[in-house]
Amino acid sequence: MSQNIRALSARSYRERTLFEALLEMARTTGTPSHAQLRVLGEQRQVSPAALLGAASFYDFLSEDNRNKQAYVCKGTACLLAGGQEAVRARLGAQFSDEQIGEATCLGHCYRGGAYRIGDHCLDAGADPDSEQGAGTIPFHCHTPSSMFGDNGDEAEVLYQRISQTASSTPVLLLYELSISGLRGRGGAGFPFTNKLAACRSAPVRQKYVVCNGDEGDPGAFSDRWLLEERPQRVLAGMLAAGLAMGSNMGFLYVRAEYPLAQRRVAEAIETFEQTPAFVQAGFRFHLVRGAGAYICGEETALLNSIEGLRPEVRTRPPYPAQAGLFERPTLVSNVETFAALPWILENGGAAFAALGTEASTGTKLVSLDQGFNNPGVHEVTMGTALEGVIYNYGGGFRRAVKAVQVGGPLGSVVPVEKITRLSLDFESFAGEGFLLGHAGIVSIPQDFPMIEFLRHLFTFMADESCGKCLPCRLGTEKGRRMLLAATVDSPIDSIAFDDLLETLELGSLCGLGGGLPLPVRNILSHFRSELADYFSLEGDHE
């Protein structure tokens, strides 16, 4: 069935994708009606049941979203900051309980107290009459010059330069990217050139470039900053990659929780289409607005989402570079990765490689939450001591902190005493049993119980699991129930819990279930004494 729907969706995506049609139907009430699904099914020759299966998965398309007008952020940073009950009470003065929903993370972690009304996201420092509510995200560059230019970049000049370079000398572009050592900035750190070369060599005429702007990790907002403040750099990077691999179409998937980013990207696309490079390059961009699903940060689930399928993870192989969007070779990478390409083409791959470490080159955008004295997006050189990032650039913590969550719920939890042993690069974190991930950093207060943090992690994952594989679908829910039921009088069997983590790690289809055990084990290992009353036996969590 998936192949049939994929083929049918491919016929009409240039006008409006199947997914976009579902979003349009839900615009008034927050969820499509069964009658609307039947009509759409007849128009697109797709079963209404398949359409319902897709729509019901998303936060902003499911039946639970009916008539919702406002949303309270339930992301990790807002949870740890406290005050969300006060936010809900304030919204309650304007809306009924039935009109108030919850959003996973609105990307206002640098302030906390986030909420959304209509298409506007606001926070603790909000001006309700402002387009952005709380103004721009604070940005701090700690390198000689920013990899991402400034907001005054001349779009026409930028696109023309990129278009000429990528079109006339694609082999040279591949060479410069290769010697740059650029690795994906979305969390996995996969060499970017490997993906690009694989797509370029694919013997297929139609290929696609997809920018994964579904930055769903609570605590990360660097992609939001790029999409709102530097969208032209993101488009230019996609253009360069597309022309180098022989593609004429790029899709930008921007999460629903970032309405301003969606508007800024739409404006940037309009600007691009008014430049000579648009005609000369023959490359088009298609903005896809998300509907609220953390799993869409996984590349194959994102591709399914664009196609109008239920956003479940695909089995691999084939990989997206072989059979991706609409079963065509597809380059999928994240916002920050694409945004770095123009600098590399302008300054050379060697200049990029000269920054950072041998294995982790260039600069990295780091998100620091409201628990820091100097929160916001910080651009730092890869390999910078984590201690310097936190205490010098971030100004230290506003309150007593016992650990930091790095890289979101699938990243790692680092106790403060381990900070001095780490540097901001993939290898340093891996060597100490941690994961850098997206490099969003959330401070965990000294007085916040780690048992509650574990419950938060498992609840988040149980809610966001796509359900494709049994270990993740059942394992995350099982873990959630075990943790919620745990008390001093009725502790968790540590051996059974270890078995659960092993099942998740080894049996899950993707990094959602497979990645959860790492931060959980970090907590169990480094906070044994605090958690001792909640576990019956001391399992081996090393």
PATIKOL-790927 format. One record per residue (C-alpha): residue in three letters; x, y, z. Coordinates in steps of 0.02 Angstrom, whole numbers, padded with zeros to 5 digits, always signed. Example, Ala and Ser with C-alpha at 12.3 -4.5 7.8 and 13.67 -1.06 7.14 Angstrom:
residues 2
ALA+00615-00225+00390;SER+00684-00053+00357;
***
This chain:
residues 542
MET+00000+00000+00000;SER+00140+00121+00043;GLN+00215+00106-00131;ASN+00045+00140-00211;ILE+00014+00295-00105;ARG+00192+00353-00137;ALA+00168+00338-00324;LEU+00000+00428-00319;SER+00072+00567-00211;ALA+00217+00590-00332;ARG+00096+00635-00471;SER+00032+00793-00388;TYR+00167+00855-00271;ARG+00212+01005-00378;GLU+00040+01080-00346;ARG+00000+01015-00172;THR+00063+00858-00087;LEU-00055+00736-00006;PHE+00013+00789+00163;GLU-00020+00972+00123;ALA-00198+00929+00074;LEU-00224+00853+00248;LEU-00155+01011+00329;GLU-00271+01119+00226;MET-00424+01019+00279;ALA-00379+01041+00462;ARG-00352+01227+00453;THR-00523+01275+00523;THR-00559+01144+00656;GLY-00385+01075+00693;THR-00421+00902+00622;PRO-00495+00837+00458;SER-00670+00764+00465;HIS-00712+00589+00403;ALA-00814+00668+00263;GLN-00664+00771+00207;LEU-00553+00617+00210;ARG-00677+00524+00100;VAL-00679+00666-00027;LEU-00489+00678-00029;GLY-00477+00490-00045;GLU-00586+00493-00200;GLN-00487+00638-00275;ARG-00317+00558-00246;GLN-00371+00375-00263;VAL-00314+00338-00086;SER-00409+00243+00048;PRO-00487+00358+00181;ALA-00423+00235+00310;ALA-00244+00265+00252;LEU-00273+00452+00260;LEU-00344+00438+00435;GLY-00197+00331+00487;ALA-00078+00467+00431;ALA-00175+00616+00499;SER-00210+00538+00669;PHE-00024+00522+00704;TYR+00013+00709+00710;ASP-00010+00823+00859;PHE-00091+00958+00753;LEU-00200+00845+00644;SER-00266+00715+00765;GLU-00440+00717+00842;ASP-00364+00778+01006;ASN-00319+00940+00917;ARG-00499+00982+00874;ASN-00539+01165+00911;LYS-00374+01197+00999;GLN-00328+01382+00999;ALA-00178+01389+01116;TYR-00038+01272+01170;VAL+00073+01259+01323;CYS+00252+01202+01291;LYS+00294+01040+01381;GLY+00475+01032+01323;THR+00617+00986+01440;ALA+00684+01163+01464;CYS+00513+01233+01508;LEU+00480+01086+01625;LEU+00643+01116+01719;ALA+00616+01304+01724;GLY+00447+01280+01807;GLY+00304+01401+01783;GLN+00206+01310+01649;GLU+00057+01292+01765;ALA+00057+01480+01780;VAL+00062+01492+01590;ARG-00087+01375+01578;ALA-00181+01477+01708;ARG-00147+01636+01609;LEU-00211+01556+01450;GLY-00361+01493+01547;ALA-00418+01671+01571;GLN-00434+01686+01381;PHE-00477+01509+01325;SER-00578+01363+01389;ASP-00491+01203+01444;GLU-00548+01118+01283;GLN-00461+01252+01181;ILE-00291+01232+01266;GLY-00173+01095+01209;GLU+00009+01051+01231;ALA+00158+01065+01115;THR+00315+00959+01128;CYS+00440+01103+01117;LEU+00418+01276+01043;GLY+00604+01317+01033;HIS+00599+01456+01163;CYS+00712+01361+01282;TYR+00824+01514+01304;ARG+00683+01600+01400;GLY+00561+01468+01460;GLY+00377+01492+01494;ALA+00337+01458+01310;TYR+00163+01450+01238;ARG+00076+01473+01071;ILE-00081+01567+01021;GLY-00135+01542+00842;ASP+00019+01560+00732;HIS+00121+01655+00860;CYS+00240+01579+00987;LEU+00275+01676+01145;ASP+00370+01653+01307;ALA+00411+01725+01478;GLY+00484+01883+01400;ALA+00348+01900+01268;ASP+00273+02052+01191;PRO+00106+01983+01128;ASP+00096+02120+00997;SER+00264+02076+00919;GLU+00280+01959+00769;GLN+00403+01852+00865;GLY+00332+01878+01037;ALA+00501+01879+01124;GLY+00611+01958+00992;THR+00754+01871+00903;ILE+00852+01729+00978;PRO+01013+01793+01060;PHE+01162+01747+00950;HIS+01344+01747+01005;CYS+01489+01710+00888;HIS+01650+01650+00972;THR+01748+01624+00811;PRO+01845+01753+00707;SER+01698+01763+00587;SER+01531+01675+00581;MET+01512+01528+00465;PHE+01337+01590+00427;GLY+01369+01768+00370;ASP+01253+01905+00427;ASN+01074+01951+00395;GLY+01130+02080+00267;ASP+01190+01951+00140;GLU+01140+02004-00035;ALA+01030+01863-00094;GLU+01057+01890-00280;VAL+01246+01892-00264;LEU+01245+01741-00149;TYR+01136+01634-00263;GLN+01228+01687-00420;ARG+01396+01641-00346;ILE+01334+01473-00283;SER+01243+01432-00444;GLN+01394+01468-00554;THR+01514+01370-00446;ALA+01404+01217-00424;SER+01346+01211-00605;SER+01513+01239-00691;THR+01628+01140-00577;PRO+01527+01010-00478;VAL+01680+00898-00462;LEU+01777+01042-00382;LEU+01632+01071-00262;LEU+01636+00888-00211;TYR+01823+00900-00186;GLU+01811+01053-00075;LEU+01674+00973+00029;SER+01777+00815+00043;ILE+01932+00900+00110;SER+01825+01007+00226;GLY+01779+00853+00326;LEU+01602+00920+00350;ARG+01495+00801+00452;GLY+01307+00811+00473;ARG+01256+00930+00611;GLY+01090+00847+00649;GLY+01163+00730+00779;ALA+01231+00575+00691;GLY+01387+00660+00622;PHE+01387+00562+00457;PRO+01510+00628+00325;PHE+01410+00743+00213;THR+01512+00711+00056;ASN+01475+00524+00063;LYS+01289+00558+00047;LEU+01314+00688-00089;ALA+01429+00576-00192;ALA+01309+00430-00179;CYS+01166+00535-00246;ARG+01273+00609-00384;SER+01326+00437-00446;ALA+01148+00367-00446;PRO+01100+00330-00629;VAL+00930+00411-00614;ARG+00871+00573-00693;GLN+00755+00635-00555;LYS+00837+00664-00386;TYR+00789+00768-00235;VAL+00869+00871-00099;VAL+00778+00873+00068;CYS+00819+00989+00213;ASN+00767+00916+00379;GLY+00703+01066+00476;ASP+00604+00961+00600;GLU+00714+01011+00746;GLY+00614+00921+00879;ASP+00744+00893+01016;PRO+00687+00991+01169;GLY+00829+01110+01212;ALA+00885+01137+01031;PHE+00840+01296+00939;SER+00992+01331+00828;ASP+00900+01273+00671;ARG+00757+01387+00716;TRP+00881+01532+00726;LEU+00952+01489+00554;LEU+00781+01471+00473;GLU+00721+01636+00546;GLU+00880+01739+00532;ARG+00984+01658+00393;PRO+00861+01568+00278;GLN+00955+01624+00121;ARG+01110+01530+00179;VAL+01007+01371+00201;LEU+00932+01387+00027;ALA+01101+01426-00050;GLY+01174+01268+00027;MET+01031+01163-00039;LEU+01052+01243-00210;ALA+01238+01202-00213;ALA+01210+01022-00161;GLY+01068+01000-00283;LEU+01163+01065-00434;ALA+01316+00963-00387;MET+01216+00800-00382;GLY+01106+00836-00533;SER+00944+00881-00444;ASN+00820+01017-00490;MET+00705+01009-00337;GLY+00730+01042-00153;PHE+00606+01015-00010;LEU+00618+01108+00155;TYR+00522+01024+00295;VAL+00496+01149+00436;ARG+00413+01091+00596;ALA+00241+01154+00645;GLU+00304+01225+00809;TYR+00406+01356+00713;PRO+00274+01463+00625;LEU+00388+01614+00607;ALA+00524+01505+00530;GLN+00397+01442+00404;ARG+00353+01621+00356;ARG+00535+01672+00341;VAL+00577+01523+00231;ALA+00426+01558+00119;GLU+00487+01738+00099;ALA+00664+01678+00061;ILE+00598+01562-00075;GLU+00502+01706-00153;THR+00662+01811-00150;PHE+00760+01671-00234;GLU+00630+01656-00372;GLN+00657+01840-00413;THR+00844+01819-00445;PRO+00929+01773-00610;ALA+00998+01617-00526;PHE+00822+01546-00517;VAL+00806+01546-00706;GLN+00986+01497-00742;ALA+00995+01354-00618;GLY+00822+01282-00654;PHE+00808+01233-00471;ARG+00647+01248-00371;PHE+00610+01244-00185;HIS+00455+01173-00103;LEU+00414+01219+00077;VAL+00329+01081+00177;ARG+00250+01134+00343;GLY+00253+01000+00476;ALA+00108+00948+00587;GLY+00191+00901+00751;ALA+00285+00734+00759;TYR+00455+00713+00840;ILE+00491+00556+00738;CYS+00495+00662+00580;GLY+00670+00712+00633;GLU+00718+00536+00576;GLU+00754+00552+00390;THR+00648+00409+00323;ALA+00498+00455+00431;LEU+00514+00632+00364;LEU+00511+00568+00185;ASN+00354+00467+00222;SER+00276+00623+00295;ILE+00308+00726+00139;GLU+00230+00588+00035;GLY+00072+00588+00141;LEU+00106+00420+00222;ARG+00100+00387+00408;PRO+00272+00449+00467;GLU+00344+00281+00515;VAL+00527+00237+00500;ARG+00576+00137+00346;THR+00684-00018+00351;ARG+00856+00007+00272;PRO+00926-00034+00148;PRO+00880+00043+00031;TYR+00947+00207+00098;PRO+00877+00376+00046;ALA+01025+00403-00071;GLN+00965+00248-00164;ALA+00776+00259-00148;GLY+00716+00408-00046;LEU+00577+00531-00083;PHE+00453+00456-00207;GLU+00579+00312-00220;ARG+00708+00424-00304;PRO+00888+00457-00245;THR+00875+00588-00109;LEU+01003+00689-00012;VAL+00935+00719+00163;SER+01029+00831+00283;ASN+00991+00956+00419;VAL+00977+01145+00420;GLU+01147+01186+00496;THR+01238+01069+00376;PHE+01165+01152+00221;ALA+01193+01326+00294;ALA+01380+01290+00310;LEU+01403+01250+00125;PRO+01410+01430+00059;TRP+01555+01471+00177;ILE+01650+01317+00122;LEU+01628+01362-00061;GLU+01679+01542-00029;ASN+01831+01504+00080;GLY+01882+01329+00029;GLY+01872+01160+00111;ALA+02047+01176+00185;ALA+01996+01333+00279;PHE+01848+01240+00355;ALA+01957+01090+00400;ALA+02081+01206+00486;LEU+01947+01243+00615;GLY+01906+01116+00750;THR+01988+00946+00769;GLU+02051+00824+00638;ALA+01893+00718+00647;SER+01767+00854+00696;THR+01800+01004+00585;GLY+01724+01178+00571;THR+01612+01267+00694;LYS+01456+01211+00786;LEU+01301+01303+00842;VAL+01263+01266+01024;SER+01096+01304+01107;LEU+01103+01355+01290;ASP+00939+01357+01387;GLN+00870+01483+01510;GLY+00966+01403+01653;PHE+01124+01490+01593;ASN+01172+01670+01630;ASN+01204+01698+01444;PRO+01075+01591+01353;GLY+01048+01583+01166;VAL+01137+01514+01012;HIS+01327+01512+01026;GLU+01439+01477+00876;VAL+01599+01392+00936;THR+01744+01301+00856;MET+01729+01112+00862;GLY+01846+01044+00994;THR+01817+01189+01115;ALA+01821+01132+01296;LEU+01644+01104+01359;GLU+01694+01191+01520;GLY+01733+01349+01419;VAL+01569+01339+01325;ILE+01469+01325+01486;TYR+01563+01438+01606;ASN+01644+01566+01491;TYR+01528+01584+01342;GLY+01371+01532+01437;GLY+01418+01632+01592;GLY+01388+01483+01706;PHE+01223+01433+01783;ARG+01090+01543+01861;ARG+01055+01414+01995;ALA+01133+01258+02071;VAL+01143+01123+01937;LYS+01187+00939+01952;ALA+01193+00889+01768;VAL+01166+00949+01591;GLN+01068+00861+01455;VAL+01166+00874+01292;GLY+01091+00832+01123;GLY+00910+00812+01176;PRO+00819+00659+01244;LEU+00923+00544+01133;GLY+01087+00629+01177;SER+01168+00613+01347;VAL+01155+00670+01528;VAL+01322+00735+01591;PRO+01348+00763+01779;VAL+01431+00930+01815;GLU+01589+00846+01882;LYS+01616+00768+01709;ILE+01607+00932+01613;THR+01793+00966+01629;ARG+01834+00801+01541;LEU+01739+00843+01382;SER+01766+00949+01228;LEU+01636+00996+01100;ASP+01666+00861+00970;PHE+01595+00691+00926;GLU+01747+00590+00982;SER+01769+00668+01153;PHE+01589+00633+01202;ALA+01592+00456+01134;GLY+01754+00419+01226;GLU+01674+00463+01393;GLY+01514+00366+01362;PHE+01410+00515+01306;LEU+01338+00581+01142;LEU+01352+00759+01075;GLY+01199+00748+00962;HIS+01127+00914+00906;ALA+01224+01005+01046;GLY+01074+01083+01130;ILE+01119+01100+01315;VAL+00986+01101+01452;SER+01032+01127+01634;ILE+00957+01008+01762;PRO+00932+01095+01931;GLN+01005+01019+02088;ASP+00833+01004+02166;PHE+00749+00919+02017;PRO+00729+00731+02058;MET+00814+00617+01934;ILE+00672+00492+01950;GLU+00559+00627+01879;PHE+00683+00660+01739;LEU+00682+00475+01694;ARG+00492+00477+01694;HIS+00496+00629+01581;LEU+00614+00543+01457;PHE+00511+00384+01444;THR+00345+00476+01435;PHE+00412+00584+01293;MET+00475+00432+01197;ALA+00317+00330+01226;ASP+00214+00475+01157;GLU+00328+00502+01007;SER+00365+00323+00954;CYS+00303+00292+00777;GLY+00251+00115+00826;LYS+00332+00032+00676;CYS+00438-00088+00779;LEU+00380-00186+00930;PRO+00532-00156+01044;CYS+00509+00032+01039;ARG+00319+00035+01035;LEU+00301-00078+01186;GLY+00468-00046+01270;THR+00450+00141+01291;GLU+00275+00120+01363;LYS+00333-00021+01477;GLY+00475+00086+01542;ARG+00359+00232+01570;ARG+00239+00126+01672;MET+00379+00049+01775;LEU+00449+00220+01819;LEU+00280+00298+01858;ALA+00238+00153+01974;ALA+00406+00154+02062;THR+00405+00204+02245;VAL+00514+00174+02396;ASP+00394+00037+02449;SER+00378-00036+02274;PRO+00545-00014+02184;ILE+00588-00067+02007;ASP+00677-00232+01978;SER+00845-00171+01912;ILE+00879-00332+01816;ALA+00712-00320+01725;PHE+00745-00137+01687;ASP+00917-00178+01617;ASP+00837-00310+01507;LEU+00714-00181+01443;LEU+00854-00060+01399;GLU+00949-00196+01308;THR+00793-00242+01208;LEU+00767-00061+01159;GLU+00948-00039+01110;LEU+00968-00197+01008;GLY+00794-00222+00939;SER+00732-00050+00890;LEU+00723-00003+00707;CYS+00790+00174+00727;GLY+00877+00289+00849;LEU+00720+00335+00947;GLY+00707+00170+01038;GLY+00888+00124+01009;GLY+00957+00289+01073;LEU+00853+00305+01231;PRO+00957+00183+01336;LEU+01114+00293+01328;PRO+01048+00444+01426;VAL+00952+00327+01541;ARG+01111+00231+01581;ASN+01204+00395+01606;ILE+01078+00439+01741;LEU+01077+00267+01821;SER+01266+00261+01823;HIS+01304+00435+01889;PHE+01157+00458+02007;ARG+01152+00288+02091;SER+01135+00353+02268;GLU+00992+00469+02225;LEU+00897+00330+02136;ALA+00940+00188+02255;ASP+00769+00188+02340;TYR+00680+00165+02172;PHE+00774+00008+02114;SER+00771-00157+02208;LEU+00941-00221+02151;GLU+01096-00129+02093;GLY+01105-00177+01911;ASP+01260-00149+01807;HIS+01230+00014+01714;GLU+01410+00049+01667;
***
